[in-house]
Amino acid sequence: MQMYYSGVVNGSSGVFRPEYKTTRLEAATVLVKALNLSTANRPNPNLRDVKPGQPGYDIVATVVNEGIFSGSNGHFNPNSYLTREQMAKILVNAFELTGNENLPFTDIKQDQWSREYISTLLANKVTTPSTHYKPSQHTTNAQFISFVRRSLVSGVK
């Protein structure tokens, strides 16, 4: 509730739906607000699916410029749902989290691209140890906001 009342989370039409999946643009919007980032005068990220003047362009330009998000093959995919492993990467980048911990998760392979990011979340107590992390599962709004709140406590930004 604290994040809702502080204006970081608004929900659509002022209603927060914790069970809904989080889109990449929604995640970017929350992070811009949580970090109090200015969206003014950001360079064009030159993404094929997010153009100047389009809703959310300023948010996307900000998170790309800050190095929080990156596109994939020239696309941001703003309406795609955020996976839990993508969430790990953007939280580590956004809050400049460091450190790592041995992973207890049996569903994270040794060569998994997100392994280091997930390890950093665990080291900072942003996630908790269990047998599964579910890296490919879509992140719900409730999960994302919980992880952002814990990252705010752990982060240095």
N, C-alpha and C positions, 0 to 999 in steps of 0.2 A: 504494500500500500504506500510505503514511503516514496517509492519511485513514481507512483501515480500522482501523488499530491505535490511532488516537486516538479511535475511537468515533463519528466523524462519519458513517461509512458502516457499516451493519450487514448490509444485504441481507436477503432474506426467509429465515427459518430460519437466520440466520447465514451465508448463502452470498451472495456478491456476484456478480451475473450481469451482466457488462459489456455484453453484446450486447442485453439487454432494453431496451425503451423505458421512459423515466422518466415516471411519472404526476405530475400537479400536486401531489398530496399527498406523494409521495415527495420531490419537489424541495423542497417547503416544509419537510419534516422535516429534510432535510440542511442547509438554510440555518439553521434554528433551532439545530441542533447546532453547525454551523460558527461561527456568530456568538455562541454561548453565550447565547442569549436566554431569559429566564424566560418561562414560559407562564402564570404565576400571575396571577390577577385581571385578565384581559384583557376588554375590553368585548365584548358579543355583536356579531358582524359582521352579524347579521340576514340570513343567506343561506338561501335556501329548501332547499338540498340538504345543508347542514351544520348540524346542530342540537346544542344543549348535551347532553352525555352520550354523544354518538355518537363512535366511535373517530376520532381525528384532529381533533376539534373544537378542542382547546386549541392545536394547531399552527396550524390555519387562523385562529383568532382572533388568534394572535400575529402571523402574517405580514401579515394584513390591517391590524391595528392599527399595525404598524410601517411600513406603506406599501410593503411589498415586493411583495405581490400585491394585485390587485383582482379583484373578481368581475365577472361579465358578466351583465347583466339579472337581478341578484339571485341568481346561482348561482356557486359556486366551481368546480364540475366536478372534484372531487377525483380521480376515477378516469380522467379524460381524459388522454391523453398530451400532454406538454409539447412545443411546437414550438420550433425553434431561435430564432425571433424572440421568442417569449414568454420563452425563457431569457435572451435579451439584456436584456430589460426588467427582469426580476427581479434579475439580477446587478448591473446598474447601480444599481437601487434599494437592494438589500441592502448593497452594499459602497460606496455613495455615490461611485461612479466619476464622473469628470468629464473633459472634453476631447472633442475629436472629430478625425477624420482623414478625408481624402478616401477614399471607398470605391472599391476596385478591382472589387467584385463586380458582375457584369453582371446578376444576378438580383434586385437591389435597385432598385426604381423610385424616382424622385425624390419621389413623393408617398406612398411606403410608410410606414405608421404606425410601423414599427420602425426606420426608417432612422437616426434620431439615436442610438438605443440601440446599434445594431450599430456605428456610427461610434465611439461611446465605448468599446466593447469593443476595437476595433482600436487606438485611441489609447493604451489601457492594456496593449496586447500580450496581451489575454485571448484574442483570436482572431488569426489570421495572415492576411495578404493572399493571395488566390488569385482565380480568376475567378468562383467561385460560393460563396455563403454557404448556400444552400438554406434559406431562412427558413421555409418551410412543412413541412419535413421534421421528423419526430419526433426528439427528442433521445434518444440511448441513455444508459444509466447511465454508461458509460465517458466519453462526451463531456461529460456534465453534471459529473461529478466532476473531470475535467481543467479545465473552465472555472471551477469553484468554486475549485480549488487556485490557478489563475492569478489569480483575482479576489482571493483572500486575500493574495497577494503584492502586488497593486496597490492594494488598497482601504485606506481610512483608518479603517474602523470597528474 
